[in-house]
Amino acid sequence: MNTEVMRMSVLSDRLKLARESQNLKQTQVKERTGINNKTLSGYENGISVPDPETLTKLADLYDVSTDYLYGRTDKKHYYELNDKDEKDIARQLEKILSGMDSRANLNFDGEPMDETTKELVKAQIESNLKFAKQMAKKKFTPKKYRDNTDT
């Protein structure tokens, strides 16, 4: 399979997958974008390729980047966490938790925390660290490194 055919296949597969992941029918896409069903079907079946403006409309609707649709990346957004981010978060989490463990009088509702409560607290802290990292990436990633559909 040549490179151009492979690219069209990835694009068509991802267009359909992105639409389905948003629980949209082709008729709903038509209503929201003005792209008729036959044209959209052609894109999703690899018969034709959307122009850049149309692809941007679809990426916006499906909440993914055009780079994701083209198959240039598996990340749907530039601000998704990578392996380095995950490792940094794990280190931060361990530092926070070790600080919590060193305090013998750590209580929840006036009672010492049991293991279940500790796990819930750990999960929430981790979730907050991930969210904060994504927000920082959104805010501080230079525009030249962003896909133009992610603002």
N, C-alpha and C positions, 0 to 999 in steps of 0.2 A: 504494500500500500504506500503510495507516495505521500510526501509531507503535506501537500495541499489537501488531499482527500482526508488524511488523518485530522488535520486542523478543522475541516468542515464537520467531520464526525464528532469531534469533541465539542465544538460550538453547538451543533444541533442537539446533542445529548444534554449538554448543560442548560440550554435554553428550556428544553422540556422539563428537566429535573428542577430547575429554579422555579418555573411556573407551578409545577405540581407541589413543590415544597411550600409555596404560598397559598396552596389550596385554591388555585384559580383555574377556571375553565377558559378555553380559547375565546369564548364569547365575552367573558368578563375582561379579558385583555383587550379585546377590540373596543369595548365600551370605554376603557380607561386610556387607551393609547391612540385609537383610530386606525390601528393596523387590522386589516380584514382577516377573517379566519383562514382563507386560502393562502394568503401570504405568510401568515404565522405558521401554518402547517408546513409550508415549503421550507421555512427556516428550521423548524423542529425535525424535519425529515431529511435535511441535508440537500435539498433540491436547489435552494438559493441561500444567499448570505445577506443579512441586513446591512444597510449602509451604516456608517459610524453614528449618525444622529439617531437612527432607529434603535441601534444596539444600546446606546446610552439611555434611551427611553425605557427599554426593556430592563436594563440593569437597575435603573432607578426604581421601577415598579417591583422588581423581584428582590430588591435590597441586597444586591451583590455588585461586585466590581466588574468592569468590562474585561479586565485581565483574567478574572475567574472564568467568565463566559468563553473567552478565547482559549482557555486552557494554559495560560502562561503561569498560573499559580493555582494551588488548591485552596488558598485562603480566600474567603469570600470578601474580606475587607482588609485594607492595609494595616489596620490597628489590631488585628487578631494577634494573640500571643504566640511567640515562637518558643523553641526549646530553651534558649537563653533566658527569656522572660520567665518561663516556668521554673527554671533553676533558681533565678534571683528571688522569686516569690517564695519558693521552698526554704531558702536560706533566711529570708525575712521572717517567715512563719516560725521557723525553729527558734530564732532569736527571741521573738515575742513570747512563744510558749515557754522557753527556758526561763525567761524573766518572770512569767506567771508562776511556774513551778517553784521558783526560789522563794516565793512569798507563802509562808506556811498558813497565813490567815486569809487566803483567798476564798471568799464566800459568794454564794448565790442565794438571794432571798434569805440571808441570815444563816444559811446552812453551808457547811463545806461542800464543795462541788463533788458529785459522784462522777464516775467514768463516762456515763452517758452525757451528762451536762458538759463535761470537758470536751468530748468529741463534737458536740453541737457548737460550742464556742469556737473550737478549732476550725470547723467547717465554715462558720460565718466569717471569721477573720480571714481565712483563705479566699473566700468569695469576695470580700471587700478589697483585699490586696489585688486580686485579678481585675476587678472593676476599676480600681484606681489606676492600675498600669495601663489599661485600655484607654481610659480617659486622657492620661498623660500622652499616650501615643497619638491620639486624635488631636490633641492640642499642640504638641510640640514637633510632630513629624513635618519636615519642610515640604511645601507643596510639590516640589519637583520629584519627591519620592512617593507621592500619593497618586492613586489612579484618579482620574478626573471625575469619576462618578461618586467618590466618597468624599463628602464635605462635612 
